[in-house]
Amino acid sequence: MTEPESTRLDSIHITLRRTLTTLILILGLAAGSTPIRAAAPRRIAAPTPTPTPESGQVTLALLGDINLGRGVYPNADTFTYLKPVLESVDLAMANLESPLTTKAVVTKSPYALCTKPERAQFLSEAGFDLLSFANNHDRDCGLSGRKETLSTLKQYGLDAIPPGLVPIYREVNGVKLAFLAINATWAFDREGLLKAISSARSQGAVVIVSIHWGDEYFAQPNKFQKTLARQMAEAGAELIWGHHPHVLQPVEWIDIPCDLRDPSKICSQTLVLYSLGNALFDQYALPDTRQSALVMVHVDKDGVQEFHAIPFVIDEPRSRLSAADDDTAKKILEWLRPK
């Protein structure tokens, strides 16, 4: 096959992949239900079959911000609704906003989220595997509190993506994955981040960036997010997983042309989840802070192949997740459909 033919076929494949993802979401909307949401009165979401190790495909479950402290009181029912899904995928992931530590609060902010280390048990029992811990609350109880959080997670059989420019590598079903976690709500090394992405990609890894960014309670990404997303995509990130706004923000595919002189020929594509909102939080004021989704992403060695969303709502008085009603589910799915 000649180089032009190969490039043209890659471009066609990416276009078909995007169309398939859009159809999955549209079909969910047309049916008036979520793709795999259990109908009432069932209280759990149905799992999606996990690819076999020989498939060369990895299934990720991504969630937004989790707070286990302050006004949240996790219990045996907290994650019951999503547990079958979390247990069925290869890696279940979320952004942990509450340091799990016995250390004293040091932040001057009134919004300290530190909580008891033993609450990590609820994450472990729910089926989580990997927690991003690079955000504006990771030092609420100081650097020693952050260090204790990382050791606590390990004690409960959980891995963490700590803040920094050194990727965490995992090989799953023959696919090499590189994870980076960045808190972009404060000053950070942008050039260092882009170099770390490029370096990991050059080693044959599918690069996944967990990034804390954006404006709180704003349902649209800001200019900074859009610009940085493009830069990370061009550096080689295949999946950008955002959080911090506490509400859902749109999803976007960023096309990377084979040749900048001819943008019509696409060689790769990056999936950007600008914000997955809250996964578990004690924010009552805005309904949007209680409406969220778990996003399942299917990845192979060439990057993201497709994704779909499972809407849910946060039942704050009971500190648990539950099924979204049909109208809310349609709203969430429509919001997450790539434009």
C-alpha positions in Angstrom: 0.0 0.0 0.0 1.4 3.4 -0.9 1.8 6.2 1.7 -1.0 8.3 0.2 -3.4 5.3 0.2 -2.5 4.5 3.8 -3.1 8.1 4.9 -6.4 8.2 3.1 -7.6 5.0 4.7 -6.6 6.2 8.2 -8.6 9.4 7.6 -11.6 7.3 6.5 -11.3 5.1 9.6 -11.2 8.1 11.9 -14.3 9.6 10.3 -16.2 6.3 10.6 -15.1 6.0 14.3 -16.5 9.4 15.0 -19.7 8.6 13.3 -20.1 5.4 15.2 -19.6 7.2 18.6 -22.2 9.8 17.6 -24.7 7.1 16.6 -24.2 5.4 19.9 -25.2 8.5 21.8 -28.0 9.4 19.4 -29.5 5.9 19.7 -29.5 6.3 23.5 -31.3 9.6 23.1 -33.8 8.2 20.6 -34.6 5.3 22.8 -35.4 7.7 25.7 -32.9 5.9 28.0 -29.2 5.6 28.7 -27.1 3.1 26.8 -26.8 0.6 29.6 -28.8 2.2 32.4 -30.9 -0.1 34.5 -34.6 0.7 34.5 -36.4 1.4 37.8 -36.8 -0.1 40.3 -33.3 -1.7 39.9 -30.6 0.2 41.7 -27.5 -0.8 39.7 -26.3 -0.1 36.2 -25.7 -3.1 33.9 -22.0 -3.9 33.2 -20.6 -3.8 29.7 -18.6 -6.9 28.7 -14.9 -6.4 29.2 -12.7 -7.3 26.2 -10.6 -10.5 26.6 -6.9 -10.0 27.2 -6.3 -11.2 23.6 -8.4 -8.5 22.1 -5.7 -5.8 22.3 -8.4 -3.4 23.6 -8.7 -1.7 27.0 -11.9 -0.4 28.6 -11.6 2.5 30.9 -14.3 3.9 33.2 -13.8 7.6 33.9 -15.6 9.7 36.6 -15.2 13.3 37.8 -14.6 14.7 41.3 -15.0 12.5 44.4 -15.2 14.1 47.8 -15.3 11.7 50.8 -15.2 14.4 53.4 -17.0 17.4 54.8 -20.8 16.8 54.2 -20.3 13.4 52.5 -20.9 10.3 54.5 -19.9 7.3 52.4 -21.5 4.0 53.1 -22.1 0.6 51.7 -24.7 1.9 49.2 -22.7 4.9 48.0 -21.4 3.4 44.8 -23.7 0.4 44.5 -25.4 1.8 41.3 -22.2 1.9 39.3 -20.3 -0.9 41.0 -21.1 -3.6 38.3 -19.7 -1.2 35.7 -16.6 -0.3 37.8 -15.9 -4.0 38.3 -16.4 -5.0 34.7 -13.9 -2.6 33.1 -10.1 -2.9 32.9 -9.4 0.3 34.8 -12.0 2.4 36.8 -10.8 5.9 37.5 -11.8 9.1 39.3 -10.4 12.4 40.6 -10.0 12.2 44.3 -10.5 15.7 45.9 -10.3 14.7 49.6 -7.0 13.9 51.1 -7.2 10.7 53.2 -5.1 11.6 56.2 -4.8 12.1 59.9 -2.8 15.3 59.4 -4.1 18.6 60.5 -5.7 21.1 58.0 -3.2 23.7 56.9 -5.1 25.4 54.1 -6.5 28.9 54.7 -9.4 28.1 52.5 -12.7 27.4 54.3 -13.2 24.5 51.9 -10.9 21.9 53.4 -11.9 18.4 52.3 -9.5 16.2 54.3 -11.1 13.1 55.7 -10.5 9.8 57.5 -8.0 7.4 55.8 -10.3 4.4 56.3 -12.8 5.9 53.9 -10.6 4.6 51.1 -12.3 1.3 51.8 -15.4 2.5 50.0 -13.4 3.2 46.9 -11.7 -0.1 47.0 -14.9 -2.1 47.6 -16.7 -0.2 44.7 -14.1 -1.4 42.2 -11.9 1.6 41.6 -8.4 1.0 40.4 -6.7 4.3 39.8 -7.2 7.7 41.4 -6.0 11.0 40.0 -4.6 13.1 42.9 -3.5 16.3 41.3 -6.0 19.1 42.2 -6.5 22.2 44.3 -7.3 20.2 47.4 -4.4 17.7 47.4 -2.5 19.9 49.9 -5.4 20.8 52.2 -3.6 19.0 55.0 -0.1 19.8 53.7 2.5 17.8 51.8 2.6 15.3 54.6 -1.2 14.8 54.2 -0.7 14.3 50.5 2.0 11.7 51.2 -0.2 9.9 53.7 -3.1 9.8 51.1 -0.9 8.1 48.5 0.3 5.5 51.0 -3.3 5.0 52.2 -4.5 4.3 48.7 -1.8 1.7 48.2 -2.7 0.1 51.6 -6.3 -0.4 50.3 -5.1 -1.8 47.0 -5.5 1.3 44.9 -3.1 3.1 42.7 -2.7 6.8 42.3 -1.6 9.2 39.6 0.2 11.8 41.7 0.9 15.3 40.4 4.0 15.7 38.3 5.6 15.2 34.9 6.7 11.6 35.4 4.1 9.3 33.8 2.6 6.2 35.5 2.8 3.3 33.0 0.5 0.4 32.9 0.3 -2.4 30.3 -3.2 -3.8 30.0 -4.3 -6.5 27.4 -1.1 -5.8 25.5 -1.7 -2.0 25.3 0.9 0.3 26.9 -0.8 3.2 28.7 0.9 6.3 30.1 -1.0 8.4 32.7 -0.2 12.0 33.7 -2.0 14.1 36.3 -1.8 17.9 36.3 -3.3 20.6 38.4 -3.8 23.5 36.0 -5.7 25.6 38.5 -2.3 26.9 39.7 0.9 27.7 37.9 2.4 24.6 36.2 5.1 23.8 33.7 3.2 23.8 30.4 6.3 23.1 28.3 7.4 20.3 30.6 3.9 18.8 30.3 4.0 18.9 26.5 7.5 17.3 26.5 6.3 14.6 28.9 3.4 13.8 26.7 5.6 13.7 23.6 8.2 11.5 25.3 5.6 9.0 26.5 4.0 8.8 23.0 7.4 8.2 21.4 7.8 5.2 23.6 4.7 3.7 22.0 2.3 4.4 24.9 -1.3 5.7 24.6 -1.1 8.9 26.6 -3.9 9.8 29.0 -3.8 13.1 30.7 -5.9 13.8 33.9 -6.2 17.6 34.2 -7.8 19.8 36.9 -8.8 23.0 35.1 -11.5 25.3 34.0 -14.0 27.7 35.7 -16.1 26.3 38.6 -19.8 25.9 37.8 -19.3 27.0 34.1 -20.8 24.5 31.6 -18.5 25.5 28.8 -14.7 25.2 28.5 -12.8 28.5 28.6 -10.2 29.7 26.1 -7.4 28.4 28.2 -8.8 24.9 28.2 -9.4 24.9 24.5 -5.9 26.1 23.7 -4.2 23.7 26.1 -6.3 20.8 24.8 -5.1 21.5 21.3 -1.5 21.7 22.4 -1.7 18.4 24.4 -3.4 16.7 21.4 -0.6 17.9 19.1 2.0 16.7 21.5 0.5 13.2 21.4 -2.2 12.9 24.1 -5.0 10.5 22.9 -7.3 11.1 25.8 -7.7 14.2 27.9 -9.8 13.7 31.1 -10.9 17.0 32.7 -12.4 17.9 36.1 -12.7 20.8 38.5 -15.8 22.8 37.3 -18.1 20.5 39.3 -20.5 20.4 36.3 -20.4 18.6 33.0 -18.8 20.3 30.1 -19.0 19.2 26.4 -16.9 16.5 24.7 -14.8 17.2 21.7 -12.8 15.2 19.2 -9.6 17.1 18.1 -8.4 16.1 14.7 -4.6 16.0 14.1 -3.8 16.3 10.4 -1.1 14.2 8.8 0.3 17.4 7.2 -0.4 20.8 8.5 -0.5 22.0 4.9 -3.5 19.8 4.3 -5.9 19.6 7.2 -8.3 17.4 5.3 -6.2 14.3 5.9 -6.5 13.3 9.5 -3.8 11.0 11.0 -5.0 10.9 14.6 -7.7 12.1 16.9 -7.8 13.1 20.5 -10.9 12.7 22.7 -11.3 15.6 25.1 -13.7 15.3 28.1 -13.5 18.9 29.3 -15.2 18.2 32.6 -17.0 15.1 34.0 -18.5 17.2 36.8 -19.0 15.6 40.2 -19.0 11.9 40.9 -19.7 12.3 44.6 -19.9 15.7 46.3 -21.9 17.7 48.9 -22.9 20.6 46.7 -26.6 21.4 46.9 -27.0 24.8 45.3 -27.0 24.0 41.6 -28.9 20.9 40.1 -26.1 20.5 37.6 -23.6 19.7 40.3 -25.7 16.6 41.1 -26.1 15.4 37.5 -23.2 13.5 36.0 -22.0 10.6 34.0 -19.5 7.8 33.9 -17.8 7.7 30.6 -16.6 4.4 29.2 -13.7 4.7 26.8 -12.4 1.9 24.6 -8.7 2.2 23.7 -6.3 0.2 21.6 -2.7 0.8 20.6 -3.8 3.4 18.1 -5.7 5.5 20.7 -9.4 6.0 21.5 -11.7 3.9 19.4 -15.1 4.9 20.8 -16.9 5.9 24.0 -20.3 6.1 25.6 -21.8 7.6 28.7 -23.8 6.3 31.6 -25.8 9.1 33.3 -26.5 9.2 37.0 -27.4 11.6 39.7 -26.0 12.2 43.2 -28.4 11.6 46.0 -26.7 14.0 48.5 -28.8 13.4 51.6 -27.9 9.7 51.4 -24.4 10.2 50.0 -25.0 7.7 47.2 -25.3 7.6 43.4 -28.6 6.6 41.6 -30.1 6.3 38.2 -31.1 9.4 36.4 -34.7 9.7 35.3 -35.3 9.6 31.5 -35.5 13.4 31.1 -32.3 14.0 33.0 -30.5 11.1 31.3 -31.5 12.6 27.9 -30.2 16.0 28.9 -26.8 14.5 30.1 -26.4 12.4 26.9 -27.2 15.3 24.7 -24.7 17.5 26.6 -21.9 14.9 26.1 -22.6 14.2 22.4 -19.6 15.6 20.5 -20.5 18.7 18.5 
